[in-house]
Amino acid sequence: MSGILSGIKLQETGYDDYVIYEKADRLGGTWRENRYAGVACDVPSHLYSYAFAPNPNWSHRFSPGAEIQAYFEKVAHDYGVEERIRFEEEVTRCEFKDGRWQLETSKGSSDEVDFVIAATGVLHHPNLPPIEGLDKFEGECFHTARWDHSVPLAGRRVGVIGTGSTAIQITGALADQVEHFTLFQRTPQWIMPQDNPAYTEAEREEFRKHPERMKELRDSIAAMFADNFATAVVDSSSPLLDQIESLCRQNLEDSVSDPELREKLRPNYRAGCKRLIMSDRFYQALQQPNAELVTEAIERIEPNGVRTSDGRLRELDVLVIATGFRVDRFMRPMDVIGRDGVQLEEAWADRPAAYLSVTIPDFPNFYMLNGPNGPVGNFSLIDVADLQLGYILQLVEKVASGACSEISAEAVALQAFEEERVKAAANTVWVTGCNSWYLDDRGIPAVWPWTFHRFRERMASPDWSAYEMVG
């Protein structure tokens, strides 16, 4: 998503000498990687799209992954970006030498560039749980981001490990499609009821005839996110959080009739502490006669199934791993070497950090989209990347204008930003008593801890005093 955006915005700004390196054989990022049953976006489609490329043909308010993938492919084609992509060519090494970045790729080729924009995303390195015997299972086994569509599921016993957004979507899509469905739950989730109506042909035709209606809809959804949920999660005392939790609690009470199952599904932390999940099918799917929720801890995986702490073996034909991603990887495993031989692995020895999530000290003319500690938890990442790219292009222009030849954040600026961010994180809902993928090794949210309005203001123009400019 952000790589396509970069190409389009670079062209619009007059920077036509660029190339996009793509490790896979097609574009699409997380929507290419994630093709599991039930995959969809939890941000409304008219917001989860480029502001300059509205789509009148979305099928639903929250559209399925295949539609989003097709949308990105169409935009890349329409804006001439597709022809600039070098597919199946992963950048393996990136070194700053003699004022320019030297790139090496998986195909053995090299390149020399003035600027690097790392649009590598966050959710693309599968996280496999350290469960004994995972490699011993004799049935079909795969991570949700490596879904094997050649494996038949009808009439088979399917188990899913995990209860994040992905597992919830899979449960809703598969529970009534297989012989027996087993969901292994470590932590229950709050589920917001989701109304996901299909757009009628008349509505889509109205969007086609009157594009301004799509802009009005997009603007209203964006304002709703920024003024409500995105503001509430960064203030744990927000009354809106209590309202959200009340809705989730009522959804659980109204949807699950069996009191024992209901209590197994009831979280003991505040709604919003983990990424809030929306679903209109999860509770109903788990109450199918062929569905089972397992809350006992997994002891080990055996050739025939999963053994839990109560000694019971659940025999399975297919085991799905829905345990998310290694969200701290970003550009890695790319070998990134900055000024004077500074290794990214050294700079990030404790944990990933970047000034305003965009730039790293000692890595001049190297910028990230949706980098460390950005607003990943509470908004559309398309708008986040768009704002960040506007900021980055101002840094690029500073060099292009001749004001300097190298620009990167000062180390003191990053340190001050991190201190301010960590302090602000203490006020967020993400630290109110749960374990989530938002938290770093210290238990501090690796997420923008302020309002989206503040993020927009910070991205409007750089504070040049925070930057080291050379040459």
Protein Blocks (a to p, Z undefined) as FASTA:
>chain_A
ZZmmmmmmmmmnopabbcdddfbfbehijmlmpmcehiacfbdfklmccfklccfkbfbf
bdcfklmmmmmmmmmmmnommmmpcghiacfbdcdeehiacdddfkopacddfbdcdfeb
jblcccddddehklmpcbdcddfklccfkbcfehpacddedjbfklmmmmmmmmmmcfbd
cdddfbdcdddddddddddfklmmmmmmmmmlmmmmmmmmmmmmmmmmmmmmmmmkbmkl
mmmmmmmmmmmmmmmmblklmmmmpccbdehkaccdddfklmmmmmpfkbccdfbdcfbd
cfklccdfkopacddfbdcddebjafklmmmmcdcddehhiafklmmmmbgcdehhlacg
hiahiacehiehiakllpcfklmmmmmmmmmmmmmmmmmnopambdcddfklmmmmmmmm
mmmmmmpmklnopacfkbcfkopacbdfbdfklmmmmmmpccfklpcceZZ
